[in-house]
């Protein structure tokens, strides 16, 4: 595979970005827990 290490790094960043985005949405929807 060409650039598999770069692909994995991009995939990891993408997953982290999605996780942070979902977390921020969750905090905005249910702020009483924080």
QUIFEN-V787244 format. One record per residue. N is the residue number from 0. RES is the residue in one small letter. SS is DSSP state (a for helix, b for strand, c for the rest). PHI is phi in degrees with one decimal (* if undefined). PSI is psi in degrees with one decimal (999 if undefined). Layout:
n=N res=RES ss=SS phi=PHI psi=PSI
n=N res=RES ss=SS phi=PHI psi=PSI
This chain:
n=0 res=x ss=c phi=* psi=138.2
n=1 res=x ss=c phi=-88.1 psi=122.0
n=2 res=x ss=c phi=66.1 psi=39.3
n=3 res=x ss=a phi=-67.4 psi=-33.6
n=4 res=x ss=a phi=-67.3 psi=-42.1
n=5 res=x ss=a phi=-65.7 psi=-38.9
n=6 res=x ss=a phi=-62.4 psi=-43.6
n=7 res=x ss=a phi=-64.6 psi=-38.2
n=8 res=x ss=a phi=-64.8 psi=-44.2
n=9 res=x ss=a phi=-64.6 psi=-40.0
n=10 res=x ss=a phi=-64.1 psi=-42.1
n=11 res=x ss=a phi=-62.7 psi=-45.2
n=12 res=x ss=a phi=-62.9 psi=-39.2
n=13 res=x ss=a phi=-63.2 psi=-44.8
n=14 res=x ss=a phi=-64.4 psi=-42.4
n=15 res=x ss=a phi=-62.9 psi=-42.7
n=16 res=x ss=a phi=-61.8 psi=-43.3
n=17 res=x ss=a phi=-64.6 psi=-41.9
n=18 res=x ss=a phi=-62.4 psi=-44.1
n=19 res=x ss=a phi=-64.4 psi=-41.7
n=20 res=x ss=a phi=-61.0 psi=-47.1
n=21 res=x ss=a phi=-63.2 psi=-40.3
n=22 res=x ss=a phi=-62.7 psi=-43.8
n=23 res=x ss=a phi=-64.1 psi=-41.5
n=24 res=x ss=a phi=-60.7 psi=-43.6
n=25 res=x ss=a phi=-62.9 psi=-41.8
n=26 res=x ss=a phi=-65.0 psi=-39.8
n=27 res=x ss=a phi=-68.0 psi=-35.2
n=28 res=x ss=a phi=-75.8 psi=-41.3
n=29 res=x ss=c phi=-124.2 psi=71.9
n=30 res=x ss=a phi=-74.7 psi=-14.3
n=31 res=x ss=a phi=-68.3 psi=-18.7
n=32 res=x ss=a phi=-80.9 psi=-9.0
n=33 res=x ss=c phi=-119.7 psi=999
